[in-house]
Amino acid sequence: GKTHLASALGYKACQEGIETRFWRVSDLVLELEKAWKENQLERFKKKFNRVQLIILDEMGYVPFNKNGSELLFQLISDWYETKSIIITSNLEFSSWNKVFIDPRLTSALVDRLIHHAHILTFTGESYRLKNALSKIE
């Protein structure tokens, strides 16, 4: 699936000496909110200074509050011209409003992400769902 492909690309990047970080998006937003509340946001952002590839997994599984959305938007805006970003999501871009709440922020984020993007679309049945269903029968 998407996560396995993203992980494999991250693993290969590490083998090639590319500094890589893998985050589930919901965990990253929790960390961002915690850093913001503790006035440690700049210190948290510095953790990514040397990182060249960031993998953000499961975008859209959990909707964010307004603050979480804005913090993630800021971070991706900082990164999008200087780092490589891989994002996995089950949602089409048109559905990202449900995650980010603010349509203008969503639009600006998608604009940045697709500016230099290669978009891979996976169609067909979910392997995990098919596997789970076959065990039930």
Buried (B, 14 or more C-beta within 10 A) or exposed (E): EBEEEBBEBBEEBEEEEBBBBBBBBBEBBBBBBEBBEEEEBEEBBEEBEEBBBBBBBBBBBBEBEEEBBBBBBBBBEEBBEEBBBBBBBEEEBEEBBEBBBBEEBBBBBBEBBEEEEEEEEEEEEEEEEEEEEEEEE
